[in-house]
Amino acid sequence: MRRPLDFQAGNFAGAKIMQWLDRIAERMATGLAARQFLIVPPREPRYESITYRSRMEAALSAAMPGYVFTVTIEHPGRQDSVDIFIEPDGIIPDYEDFLQRIANALAPFVADRAPRLN
């Protein structure tokens, strides 16, 4: 079982997440549109593969040029459920269109249940 991120112990991934959350708070407060997104998959073996996550990032970037997507498993909010959650760095003006494009780009990955090796 993996230990949760320890932000107090100088955990590098934890520090990066905290910086990300600070940037999100700043952009939300100023009303800036989101340009970067953290994509956090659930705890499933297939998402442990860095190659698999890179393919997800490439599919998202191809579907939505101009945005930066980072698929990460190092997030304190990662869940055991089947849901993938998305954390923007600002507001999303056309939310419905955005979600539809994300859903279309991630559909092959959600449907693919085969485990992957790193």
C-alpha positions as CSV (number, residue, x, y, z in Angstrom):
1,M,0.0,0.0,0.0
2,R,1.3,3.4,-0.9
3,R,1.8,6.1,1.7
4,P,-0.2,9.3,1.2
5,L,1.8,12.4,0.2
6,D,3.5,14.0,3.1
7,F,3.6,17.7,2.5
8,Q,5.5,18.4,5.7
9,A,8.4,16.1,5.0
10,G,9.6,17.9,2.0
11,N,8.1,15.5,-0.5
12,F,8.9,16.8,-3.9
13,A,5.7,15.7,-5.6
14,G,3.7,17.1,-2.7
15,A,5.5,20.4,-3.0
16,K,4.7,20.5,-6.7
17,I,1.1,19.8,-6.0
18,M,0.9,22.6,-3.4
19,Q,2.5,25.0,-5.9
20,W,-0.1,23.9,-8.5
21,L,-2.9,24.5,-6.0
22,D,-1.6,28.0,-5.2
23,R,-1.5,28.9,-8.9
24,I,-5.1,27.6,-9.3
25,A,-6.2,29.8,-6.4
26,E,-4.5,32.9,-7.9
27,R,-6.0,32.3,-11.4
28,M,-9.5,31.6,-10.0
29,A,-9.4,34.8,-7.9
30,T,-8.4,36.9,-10.9
31,G,-10.9,35.1,-13.3
32,L,-8.3,33.9,-15.7
33,A,-9.2,31.1,-18.1
34,A,-7.7,27.7,-17.5
35,R,-4.8,26.8,-19.8
36,Q,-3.3,23.8,-17.8
37,F,-5.0,20.8,-16.4
38,L,-4.0,18.0,-14.1
39,I,-5.7,14.8,-15.0
40,V,-5.8,12.3,-12.1
41,P,-6.8,8.7,-13.0
42,P,-8.2,6.3,-10.3
43,R,-6.0,3.7,-8.7
44,E,-5.9,1.0,-11.4
45,P,-2.9,-1.0,-12.6
46,R,-3.1,0.3,-16.2
47,Y,-2.6,3.9,-15.0
48,E,0.7,3.0,-13.3
49,S,2.4,2.8,-16.7
50,I,4.1,6.1,-17.6
51,T,3.8,5.1,-21.3
52,Y,0.0,4.7,-20.9
53,R,-0.3,8.1,-19.1
54,S,1.9,9.7,-21.9
55,R,-0.5,8.4,-24.5
56,M,-3.4,9.9,-22.5
57,E,-1.6,13.3,-22.5
58,A,-0.9,13.1,-26.2
59,A,-4.6,12.3,-27.0
60,L,-5.8,15.2,-24.9
61,S,-3.3,17.6,-26.5
62,A,-4.3,16.5,-30.0
63,A,-7.9,17.0,-29.2
64,M,-7.4,20.4,-27.6
65,P,-4.4,22.2,-28.9
66,G,-3.3,25.2,-26.9
67,Y,-3.9,23.5,-23.6
68,V,-1.4,21.7,-21.4
69,F,-2.4,18.4,-19.9
70,T,-0.5,16.5,-17.2
71,V,-1.7,13.0,-16.3
72,T,-0.5,12.3,-12.8
73,I,-0.9,9.6,-10.2
74,E,0.9,11.7,-7.5
75,H,-2.1,13.6,-6.2
76,P,-3.5,13.6,-2.7
77,G,-7.1,13.4,-4.1
78,R,-6.5,10.3,-6.2
79,Q,-9.4,7.9,-5.6
80,D,-10.0,4.1,-5.8
81,S,-13.2,4.7,-7.8
82,V,-13.5,4.5,-11.5
83,D,-13.6,8.3,-12.0
84,I,-10.9,10.4,-13.6
85,F,-10.9,13.9,-12.2
86,I,-9.7,17.0,-13.8
87,E,-8.2,20.0,-12.0
88,P,-7.9,23.2,-14.1
89,D,-5.6,26.1,-13.2
90,G,-8.4,28.6,-13.8
91,I,-12.0,29.0,-14.9
92,I,-13.5,27.1,-17.8
93,P,-15.7,29.5,-19.8
94,D,-17.5,26.9,-22.1
95,Y,-17.8,24.0,-19.6
96,E,-20.1,21.7,-21.6
97,D,-18.0,21.9,-24.8
98,F,-14.8,21.4,-22.8
99,L,-16.2,18.3,-21.0
100,Q,-17.4,16.8,-24.2
101,R,-14.0,17.2,-25.8
102,I,-12.3,15.7,-22.8
103,A,-14.7,12.8,-22.7
104,N,-14.2,12.1,-26.4
105,A,-10.4,12.2,-26.0
106,L,-10.4,9.9,-23.0
107,A,-13.0,7.5,-24.2
108,P,-10.5,4.9,-25.6
109,F,-8.6,4.9,-22.3
110,V,-11.7,4.5,-20.2
111,A,-12.9,1.6,-22.3
112,D,-9.5,-0.1,-22.3
113,R,-9.5,-2.3,-19.2
114,A,-6.3,-4.2,-19.9
115,P,-3.4,-3.8,-17.4
116,R,-0.2,-2.3,-18.7
117,L,3.4,-2.9,-17.8
118,N,5.8,0.1,-17.2
